[in-house]
Amino acid sequence: MVKKILVTGANGYIGTILCNKLLRKGFEVIGWDTDYFKDITIGRYKNKYYSKRTDIRDKIKKLNGIDCIIHLAALSNDPMGALNEKLTLDINYKATITLAKKAKKMGVKRFIFSSSCSVYGIAKENLVNENSPINPLTAYAKSKVLVETELKKLRDDNFCVCLLRNATVYGFSPRFRNDLVVNNLVTSAIAFEEIRILSDGSPWRPLVDIQDLSEIISKFITLDSKAINGEIFNVGFDESNYRIKDIVKYVKKYLPSCKIIYTGEHGKDSRSYRVDFSKIKKILPKLIQKWPLEKSIHHLIKKLNQNFTKKDFDDGKFIRLTHLQNLMKVGKLNKDLYWI
Ligand SMILES: NC(=O)c1ccc[n+]([C@@H]2O[C@H](COP(=O)([O-])OP(=O)(O)OC[C@H]3O[C@@H](n4cnc5c(N)ncnc54)[C@H](O)[C@@H]3O)[C@@H](O)[C@H]2O)c1
């Protein structure tokens, strides 16, 4: 029986929600994180799960007794890849594969990897599925493809690898991120009573709520290995493709005084694509979307309304890249993103 789960990136935006969910489901949770964002929280927050400061690039010692690894640790988006491509490859790709190999050697049974729909890049097809051509355009997206390819080679009857291409996530987490499209539109409306849309609002984006995503990840811990080993799954729901103007419509509904400004500076955005989520639906037929976009935006506004200021927005402390740059500027992190 699966009992002990190691979650890397446990003290990030998704990890914080996921680890709490796993605890509630009765799993024993061990978190590893280098803690770049541990103290960047909305209001006061304290982990209920055990977590140990660990950089996945360091020599890995103990994996005894771990049944499953959920691997979230990464420099987590395109702009962070631009900070330093080599670091993105070192953390997101090399350290990930070293960890997976060690896990396999030490008898860990399952490795669940958090990939991203960004591997599709500027999709040529209108509706992309797991067999569509990939077109990774950034160091971040390339690192995800490299890991997917290497992990597939590691799978065998005793080591199950799950490759989850998550849609872009939205929703409240105590370790909030403001560099994600929905979250950013909500906070700009709260802080400035203004939503600035750089395109004409028509592009489609695949999105998924943080609670729904965590639920899905948790289901992959116990799914029959034969059905998922080495398989790629787009993670989201059929209803998960939204136009930017739909996101804005819901924000405006709950913050009616905010102004919507179409700057049009990106013209007609060519990055419009939709993702097909039918494969994951087949493997999890009973799964329902509990947090559709409107409900989650309403919840996010209630959570942030008294708590998110203009200063929070302008400081960029909830923007992953800005926070790392600030930690380097004040001498807390060195250029290789190791704590000093
Ligand atoms: N948030 C999204 O929209 C989204 C979408 C698709 C995929 N993902 C993937 O999901 C995962 C988690 O994303 P998130 O939104 O929670 O990002 P996040 O930046 O909030 O969390 C990533 C965590 O990894 C940790 N980390 C970074 N480098 C590390 C290292 N060398 N050793 C140990 N820990 C390290 C960070 O401290 C952070 O807590 C990432 O792999 C990301 O690429 C996220």
The ligand as an ORCA input file, in Angstrom:
! r2SCAN-3c Opt
* xyz 0 1
  N       1.862     27.097    -11.805
  C       1.591     26.730    -13.051
  O       0.779     27.358    -13.760
  C       2.249     25.510    -13.626
  C       1.805     25.019    -14.866
  C       2.430     23.901    -15.411
  C       3.462     23.272    -14.730
  N       3.879     23.777    -13.515
  C       4.996     23.102    -12.841
  O       4.579     22.732    -11.536
  C       5.691     22.804    -10.631
  C       5.350     23.680     -9.433
  O       4.971     24.974     -9.906
  P       4.578     26.147     -8.911
  O       3.598     27.002     -9.639
  O       4.222     25.625     -7.582
  O       5.950     26.947     -8.851
  P       6.727     27.563     -7.584
  O       7.827     28.377     -8.156
  O       5.779     28.210     -6.677
  O       7.299     26.255     -6.872
  C       8.483     25.619     -7.269
  C       9.227     25.257     -5.993
  O      10.443     24.600     -6.353
  C      11.449     25.029     -5.435
  N      12.769     24.850     -6.053
  C      13.311     25.524     -7.095
  N      14.562     25.097     -7.325
  C      14.826     24.126     -6.409
  C      15.955     23.298     -6.112
  N      17.100     23.430     -6.796
  N      15.860     22.405     -5.102
  C      14.728     22.289     -4.370
  N      13.627     23.057     -4.580
  C      13.675     23.960     -5.595
  C      11.140     26.496     -5.190
  O      11.702     26.953     -3.964
  C       9.609     26.482     -5.167
  O       9.117     26.372     -3.856
  C       6.869     23.321    -11.447
  O       7.618     22.214    -11.895
  C       6.203     23.999    -12.632
  O       7.043     24.001    -13.762
  C       3.292     24.864    -12.955
*
